[in-house]
C-alpha cells in the first residue's frame, strides 16, 4: 500500500469511527483486566451484562478471591469457557496480590505474566486503562487489516508488528478501535458489506 493510500485509509477510518472507544464497561484497570479476560470468544455486550452484576459483588482481587472459583464460575457462565476463565481469574488475582500489591501492572512483560493474559489482553489494558499506545489484534483487527492490505501476516503477532510499523505510534490505540468497529459494522466475517464500504477503493479483499 502506498503512503498516499495509507493516509486515505487512516483518514477515512478516523472520520467514520473517530468517536468510538472500548466496547467493554469498566471503572478501574482491574475491572478492564477481568472484562478483557472474559471477552475471549464472547461479545462485549454479553461481557458487560455479566460484569455489571459481578462488579457489584466483587471489584477487587481480594473480593474476587472471596467468591471462590465455584461461585465465580457460576457468575460468569454465560460468557463461555467458564471453567478456564474462572481458574485464570482466580490465579491472576492471587498473583496480583502476591507480586504486585494488588495493583494491575502497566508493562507488557508484567501483564503477560498473569494467567490467562496474552498480548491482546495486555495491549487492551495498556491502551485503555493507562493510555499507553498499543494495538490489540483481535479477530476484527486481524481480518480487517488483512482485507484492506494493511498487513499480510498469518498470525496475530505478525499482524501486530506490521501495523505498528506502518501506523504512526500516536494513533495506535485509536486505530485499533477504528479497525474493530469497521469489522463489526461493515467488514464482517460473513457477508461483508463491500458494496457500501468507504474503503473499497483500497481494499485487497474486494479486488
C-alpha positions as CSV (number, residue, x, y, z in Angstrom):
1,X,0.0,0.0,0.0
2,X,1.3,3.4,-1.0
3,X,1.8,6.1,1.7
4,X,-0.9,8.1,-0.1
5,X,-3.4,5.3,0.1
6,X,-2.4,4.6,3.7
7,X,-3.1,8.2,4.6
8,X,-6.5,8.0,2.9
9,X,-7.4,4.8,4.7
10,X,-6.4,6.3,8.1
11,X,-8.4,9.5,7.4
12,X,-11.5,7.5,6.3
13,X,-11.4,5.3,9.4
14,X,-11.0,8.3,11.7
15,X,-13.9,10.1,10.0
16,X,-16.2,7.0,10.3
17,X,-15.2,5.8,13.8
18,X,-13.3,8.6,15.4
19,X,-15.7,8.8,18.4
20,X,-15.7,5.0,19.1
21,X,-13.9,3.7,22.2
22,X,-13.5,0.4,24.0
23,X,-16.7,-1.6,24.0
24,X,-16.1,-3.0,27.5
25,X,-17.5,-1.2,30.5
26,X,-15.1,-0.6,33.3
27,X,-14.2,1.9,36.1
28,X,-10.7,0.7,37.1
29,X,-7.8,-1.1,35.4
30,X,-8.7,-4.2,37.4
31,X,-12.2,-4.2,36.1
32,X,-10.9,-3.8,32.5
33,X,-8.5,-6.7,33.0
34,X,-11.2,-9.0,34.2
35,X,-13.6,-7.9,31.5
36,X,-11.0,-8.5,28.8
37,X,-10.2,-12.0,30.1
38,X,-14.0,-12.7,29.9
39,X,-14.2,-11.3,26.4
40,X,-12.3,-14.2,24.8
41,X,-14.7,-15.9,22.3
42,X,-17.5,-13.8,23.7
43,X,-19.2,-10.5,22.7
44,X,-18.6,-7.2,24.6
45,X,-22.4,-6.9,25.0
46,X,-22.5,-10.2,26.9
47,X,-19.4,-9.4,29.0
48,X,-20.9,-6.1,30.0
49,X,-24.1,-7.8,31.2
50,X,-22.1,-10.3,33.3
51,X,-19.7,-7.8,34.8
52,X,-22.5,-5.4,35.7
53,X,-23.5,-8.0,38.2
54,X,-20.1,-9.3,39.0
55,X,-18.6,-6.0,39.9
56,X,-21.4,-5.1,42.2
57,X,-20.3,-8.1,44.3
58,X,-16.6,-8.2,43.7
59,X,-14.5,-5.5,42.1
60,X,-11.0,-6.1,43.6
61,X,-8.6,-9.0,43.6
62,X,-9.4,-9.7,47.3
63,X,-13.2,-9.7,46.7
64,X,-12.9,-11.9,43.7
65,X,-10.9,-14.4,45.7
66,X,-13.5,-14.3,48.5
67,X,-16.1,-15.5,46.0
68,X,-14.1,-18.7,45.3
69,X,-13.7,-20.4,42.0
70,X,-17.0,-22.2,42.0
71,X,-19.2,-19.2,42.7
72,X,-17.2,-17.1,40.2
73,X,-17.7,-19.8,37.6
74,X,-21.5,-19.6,38.1
75,X,-21.5,-15.9,37.8
76,X,-19.5,-15.8,34.5
77,X,-21.0,-19.0,33.0
78,X,-22.8,-17.2,30.2
79,X,-19.5,-15.8,28.8
80,X,-18.5,-19.3,27.8
81,X,-15.3,-21.2,28.7
82,X,-16.3,-20.6,32.3
83,X,-14.0,-23.3,33.8
84,X,-10.9,-21.9,32.2
85,X,-11.8,-18.3,32.7
86,X,-12.7,-18.7,36.4
87,X,-9.5,-20.6,37.0
88,X,-7.3,-18.0,35.3
89,X,-9.1,-15.1,37.0
90,X,-8.6,-16.6,40.4
91,X,-4.9,-17.3,39.7
92,X,-4.5,-13.8,38.3
93,X,-6.0,-12.2,41.4
94,X,-3.6,-14.3,43.6
95,X,-0.6,-13.2,41.5
96,X,-1.7,-9.5,41.6
97,X,-1.8,-9.7,45.4
98,X,1.5,-11.6,45.9
99,X,3.6,-9.9,43.2
100,X,2.0,-6.5,42.5
101,X,0.4,-5.5,45.8
102,X,-3.0,-5.8,44.3
103,X,-2.3,-3.3,41.6
104,X,-2.6,-4.0,37.9
105,X,0.8,-3.6,36.3
106,X,1.4,-1.4,33.2
107,X,4.0,-3.2,31.2
108,X,3.6,-5.9,28.6
109,X,6.0,-8.3,30.4
110,X,4.3,-7.9,33.7
111,X,0.8,-8.1,32.3
112,X,1.7,-11.2,30.2
113,X,2.9,-12.9,33.4
114,X,-0.6,-13.1,34.6
115,X,-2.5,-16.3,34.0
116,X,-4.9,-16.1,31.0
117,X,-3.3,-12.8,29.8
118,X,-1.8,-12.8,26.4
119,X,-0.6,-9.9,24.2
120,X,-4.1,-8.9,23.1
121,X,-5.4,-8.6,26.6
122,X,-2.2,-6.9,27.8
123,X,-2.5,-4.4,24.9
124,X,-6.2,-3.7,25.7
125,X,-5.3,-2.9,29.3
126,X,-2.2,-0.8,28.5
127,X,-4.1,1.2,25.9
128,X,-7.5,1.8,27.5
129,X,-6.6,1.8,31.2
130,X,-3.2,3.5,31.1
131,X,-3.2,5.5,27.8
132,X,-0.1,3.6,26.5
133,X,-0.1,3.4,22.7
134,X,-0.8,-0.2,21.7
135,X,-2.5,-2.2,19.1
136,X,-4.5,-5.2,20.3
137,X,-5.1,-7.6,17.5
138,X,-8.4,-9.4,18.0
139,X,-10.4,-11.2,15.3
140,X,-11.8,-8.0,13.9
141,X,-8.4,-6.2,13.6
142,X,-6.8,-9.3,12.1
143,X,-9.5,-9.7,9.5
144,X,-9.9,-6.0,8.5
145,X,-6.2,-5.2,8.5
146,X,-5.5,-8.2,6.1
147,X,-8.5,-7.5,3.9
148,X,-7.6,-3.8,3.4
149,X,-4.0,-4.6,2.8
150,X,-2.5,-3.0,6.0
151,X,-0.9,-6.4,6.9
152,X,-0.2,-9.8,5.4
153,X,0.9,-11.9,8.4
154,X,-0.7,-15.2,9.0
155,X,-0.9,-14.8,12.8
156,X,-1.8,-12.1,15.2
157,X,1.8,-11.4,16.4
158,X,3.0,-10.7,12.9
159,X,0.0,-8.5,12.1
160,X,0.5,-6.5,15.3
161,X,4.2,-5.9,14.3
162,X,3.1,-4.9,10.7
163,X,0.5,-2.5,12.0
164,X,2.9,-0.9,14.4
165,X,5.4,-0.5,11.6
166,X,3.1,1.4,9.2
167,X,0.8,3.3,11.6
168,X,2.0,6.4,13.5
169,X,2.5,5.5,17.2
170,X,0.3,8.3,18.3
171,X,-2.7,6.7,16.7
172,X,-2.1,3.1,17.5
173,X,-4.8,2.9,20.2
174,X,-7.3,4.9,18.2
175,X,-6.6,2.9,15.0
176,X,-7.2,-0.3,17.0
177,X,-10.7,0.8,17.8
178,X,-11.3,2.1,14.3
179,X,-10.5,-1.3,12.8
180,X,-12.6,-3.2,15.4
181,X,-15.6,-1.1,14.7
182,X,-15.2,-1.3,10.9
183,X,-15.1,-5.1,11.4
184,X,-18.3,-5.0,13.5
185,X,-20.3,-2.6,11.4
186,X,-19.1,-3.2,7.8
187,X,-16.3,-5.6,7.2
188,X,-18.0,-8.6,8.9
189,X,-16.5,-12.1,8.8
190,X,-19.5,-13.4,6.8
191,X,-21.2,-11.3,4.1
192,X,-19.1,-8.2,4.4
193,X,-20.9,-5.0,3.2
194,X,-18.4,-4.4,0.4
195,X,-20.9,-2.5,-1.7
196,X,-21.3,0.3,0.8
197,X,-17.7,0.2,2.3
198,X,-15.9,3.5,2.0
199,X,-12.6,1.7,1.9
200,X,-13.4,-0.5,-1.2
201,X,-11.2,1.6,-3.5
202,X,-8.2,0.5,-1.4
203,X,-9.3,-3.0,-0.3
204,X,-7.4,-6.0,-1.4
205,X,-10.2,-8.4,-0.5
206,X,-12.8,-6.9,-2.8
207,X,-10.2,-6.9,-5.7
